[in-house]
């Protein structure tokens, strides 16, 4: 199940409910230490040295517990209880070039500005440019607001306990949090809380998509139509088609502009390719459509506007609107049983809302709600770090997968095709919320998988890996 994003006060209430059952803090600390040690081992190699920085609170206890479970790594534990005299021992430890620093200095209980001595300690840690694994929250960060108490450790990965805290998801916190992960179950009672914002976990997609019947045929799995590709942007149509193919609908038909028909058709084998013209009608048995990737040529604008708006009002099947087609949409209503999906990045969202990308990023949840409301309750996939999926009402889901290597041209085209290819399948279109969440998670998880083996992978590599993450 998705995990609610909660405040530090809610986290304390959850812990109090756990202690009431007889569970002990010592056992929770032992389990958190076990999870932190497991993550630290994955981030290092046999024989590496890991530096554990311990503060006075429970984060220090968690780090101490982790240091006892290294299995093949060397651990140096540095207790930092006296900041006025701790800088020299820290600098000496940093000169040994540990492979990883585990940050257990401050937890969510920090509530006042840091002293000058602590500011110097944090500055030294950040200046060392050594990967940091932060426990629960990067030291110095306010877990409710995402602001710092004067400074904060810049973590590579933050492994937070139980559930994400609200401040860790704010853009202000991103430079310090790094990649946010949630610990596996550590002995807390089942989470009694609910929230507007929910964190997606890989376990949410066990047995999804559902297994296909042995007698299934291509007619059972839908036909996706992709209107994409114009002069100078033909590759977007190819990538969108490959994304759709990785979703495995029964049929894929691509409709590029006439002047790029040949380069698009030459790069696709199993997908059908037809020229798109203003009078073009999509196949009679189309079960989902994607419109927009690579349609940036100025001469395409007017015919694309009429065509996209017609589909938005009239198509009974799921419609995904991406890239250039977002700019031609009007805020027109559609039948409530229709599925409509917008997939903007922050800049595109800003244009649709007549604001700036900075304003969108400052409150991504509000931007998503406003976009969906403006466009009749459509689903919105607001792309970027921690992509959001939701509508004007109900839950919003934060994607947990992906990394900065997704910031390549064509990545969004691939995702748009993958979403449309999934929604073309009747069994998946019936649960649009879960299907959209899965598509976004799978896209990011494929990128994470590629990054484990090489850092210079391309979107073409991602196209080959998409759909294979587990």
Secondary structure as the mmCIF struct_conf table of DSSP 4:
data_model
#
loop_
_struct_conf.conf_type_id
_struct_conf.id
_struct_conf.beg_label_comp_id
_struct_conf.beg_label_asym_id
_struct_conf.beg_label_seq_id
_struct_conf.end_label_comp_id
_struct_conf.end_label_asym_id
_struct_conf.end_label_seq_id
STRN STRN1 UNK A 3 UNK A 4
STRN STRN2 UNK A 6 UNK A 6
HELX_RH_AL_P HELX_RH_AL_P1 UNK A 8 UNK A 19
TURN_TY1_P TURN_TY1_P1 UNK A 20 UNK A 22
HELX_RH_AL_P HELX_RH_AL_P2 UNK A 25 UNK A 42
TURN_TY1_P TURN_TY1_P2 UNK A 43 UNK A 43
BEND BEND1 UNK A 44 UNK A 44
TURN_TY1_P TURN_TY1_P3 UNK A 46 UNK A 47
STRN STRN3 UNK A 49 UNK A 54
BEND BEND2 UNK A 56 UNK A 57
HELX_RH_AL_P HELX_RH_AL_P3 UNK A 58 UNK A 67
TURN_TY1_P TURN_TY1_P4 UNK A 68 UNK A 68
BEND BEND3 UNK A 71 UNK A 73
STRN STRN4 UNK A 74 UNK A 79
HELX_RH_AL_P HELX_RH_AL_P4 UNK A 83 UNK A 95
TURN_TY1_P TURN_TY1_P5 UNK A 96 UNK A 96
BEND BEND4 UNK A 99 UNK A 99
STRN STRN5 UNK A 100 UNK A 104
BEND BEND5 UNK A 105 UNK A 105
TURN_TY1_P TURN_TY1_P6 UNK A 108 UNK A 109
BEND BEND6 UNK A 112 UNK A 112
HELX_LH_PP_P HELX_LH_PP_P1 UNK A 113 UNK A 115
HELX_RH_AL_P HELX_RH_AL_P5 UNK A 116 UNK A 127
TURN_TY1_P TURN_TY1_P7 UNK A 128 UNK A 129
STRN STRN6 UNK A 132 UNK A 135
BEND BEND7 UNK A 136 UNK A 137
TURN_TY1_P TURN_TY1_P8 UNK A 139 UNK A 140
STRN STRN7 UNK A 141 UNK A 141
TURN_TY1_P TURN_TY1_P9 UNK A 143 UNK A 145
STRN STRN8 UNK A 148 UNK A 148
BEND BEND8 UNK A 149 UNK A 150
BEND BEND9 UNK A 156 UNK A 156
STRN STRN9 UNK A 157 UNK A 160
BEND BEND10 UNK A 161 UNK A 163
STRN STRN10 UNK A 165 UNK A 165
HELX_RH_3T_P HELX_RH_3T_P1 UNK A 166 UNK A 169
BEND BEND11 UNK A 170 UNK A 170
HELX_RH_AL_P HELX_RH_AL_P6 UNK A 171 UNK A 177
STRN STRN11 UNK A 179 UNK A 182
HELX_LH_PP_P HELX_LH_PP_P2 UNK A 183 UNK A 185
BEND BEND12 UNK A 187 UNK A 187
HELX_LH_PP_P HELX_LH_PP_P3 UNK A 188 UNK A 191
BEND BEND13 UNK A 196 UNK A 196
STRN STRN12 UNK A 197 UNK A 199
HELX_RH_3T_P HELX_RH_3T_P2 UNK A 202 UNK A 205
TURN_TY1_P TURN_TY1_P10 UNK A 206 UNK A 207
BEND BEND14 UNK A 209 UNK A 209
HELX_LH_PP_P HELX_LH_PP_P4 UNK A 210 UNK A 213
TURN_TY1_P TURN_TY1_P11 UNK A 214 UNK A 215
HELX_RH_3T_P HELX_RH_3T_P3 UNK A 218 UNK A 220
BEND BEND15 UNK A 221 UNK A 221
STRN STRN13 UNK A 223 UNK A 227
TURN_TY1_P TURN_TY1_P12 UNK A 231 UNK A 232
HELX_RH_AL_P HELX_RH_AL_P7 UNK A 234 UNK A 247
TURN_TY1_P TURN_TY1_P13 UNK A 248 UNK A 248
BEND BEND16 UNK A 250 UNK A 250
STRN STRN14 UNK A 251 UNK A 257
HELX_RH_3T_P HELX_RH_3T_P4 UNK A 258 UNK A 260
HELX_RH_AL_P HELX_RH_AL_P8 UNK A 261 UNK A 267
BEND BEND17 UNK A 269 UNK A 271
STRN STRN15 UNK A 272 UNK A 276
TURN_TY1_P TURN_TY1_P14 UNK A 278 UNK A 279
TURN_TY1_P TURN_TY1_P15 UNK A 284 UNK A 285
STRN STRN16 UNK A 288 UNK A 291
TURN_TY1_P TURN_TY1_P16 UNK A 293 UNK A 294
HELX_RH_3T_P HELX_RH_3T_P5 UNK A 298 UNK A 300
HELX_RH_AL_P HELX_RH_AL_P9 UNK A 301 UNK A 314
BEND BEND18 UNK A 316 UNK A 317
STRN STRN17 UNK A 318 UNK A 321
HELX_RH_3T_P HELX_RH_3T_P6 UNK A 323 UNK A 328
TURN_TY1_P TURN_TY1_P17 UNK A 336 UNK A 337
BEND BEND19 UNK A 338 UNK A 338
STRN STRN18 UNK A 340 UNK A 342
HELX_RH_AL_P HELX_RH_AL_P10 UNK A 346 UNK A 353
TURN_TY1_P TURN_TY1_P18 UNK A 354 UNK A 354
BEND BEND20 UNK A 355 UNK A 355
HELX_RH_AL_P HELX_RH_AL_P11 UNK A 357 UNK A 362
TURN_TY1_P TURN_TY1_P19 UNK A 363 UNK A 363
HELX_RH_AL_P HELX_RH_AL_P12 UNK A 364 UNK A 374
TURN_TY1_P TURN_TY1_P20 UNK A 375 UNK A 377
STRN STRN19 UNK A 379 UNK A 382
BEND BEND21 UNK A 384 UNK A 384
TURN_TY1_P TURN_TY1_P21 UNK A 385 UNK A 386
STRN STRN20 UNK A 388 UNK A 390
BEND BEND22 UNK A 392 UNK A 394
STRN STRN21 UNK A 396 UNK A 398
HELX_RH_3T_P HELX_RH_3T_P7 UNK A 404 UNK A 406
BEND BEND23 UNK A 408 UNK A 408
TURN_TY1_P TURN_TY1_P22 UNK A 409 UNK A 410
HELX_RH_AL_P HELX_RH_AL_P13 UNK A 411 UNK A 423
TURN_TY1_P TURN_TY1_P23 UNK A 424 UNK A 424
BEND BEND24 UNK A 425 UNK A 425
HELX_RH_AL_P HELX_RH_AL_P14 UNK A 426 UNK A 429
TURN_TY1_P TURN_TY1_P24 UNK A 430 UNK A 431
HELX_RH_AL_P HELX_RH_AL_P15 UNK A 432 UNK A 451
TURN_TY1_P TURN_TY1_P25 UNK A 452 UNK A 453
BEND BEND25 UNK A 455 UNK A 455
HELX_RH_AL_P HELX_RH_AL_P16 UNK A 459 UNK A 465
TURN_TY1_P TURN_TY1_P26 UNK A 466 UNK A 467
#
